[in-house]
Amino acid sequence: MMTLELLTPGERGEIAELRHCGGCGGGCHGHSHGHEQNHGHHKKKATATRAEEMGLRVGKMVEVLKNDGNLLLLLVDEARIAIDRRMARNINVKGVTA
């Protein structure tokens, strides 16, 4: 398993894990998505990460179309999705093929 940010253009993989809020620097979602403001004590979990709202869910196949600098362009279910490297760092993929 590896993070999505490490895939090169043309590589495909299955989303295995969407890490959410590792200390909550806001990299995976905005605070308007049901996330509790007091990060030390979550009273309720966010209903979905920003990545999930964009269609990136566990079990989905994703193909990297472009990976340069701070931007990744992905193909998921015939849709093109652009994400930044910080979000890609929080997505683990498996079964990577070229």
C-alpha positions, 0 to 999 in steps of 0.5 A: 500500500502507498499514498496516492501522491507517489503514483506517476501518470498512467498508474492505477490503484484501488483506494484502500484508505482515506485518512481523515484529520491526522491532527486536523490541519484542515488538509483533508476537509474544511471545518464546515463539513460537520467537523467538531471545532474542539479537535481534542474531543470529537463529539461527532465525526464528520459525515464525509471527508472532502475527498469522499465528497469529491467521489474518492471513496474506498474501493474506487479505482483511480488513475493518475493523469497528471502529477506535478508540483502540488497538483494531481489530476485523477480519473475516477468513474470517467470523471476528472478530479484535481486534488492537491498533494496534501489531500493525496498524502491522506489517501492510501491505494493498493494494487498499483498497476501501470 
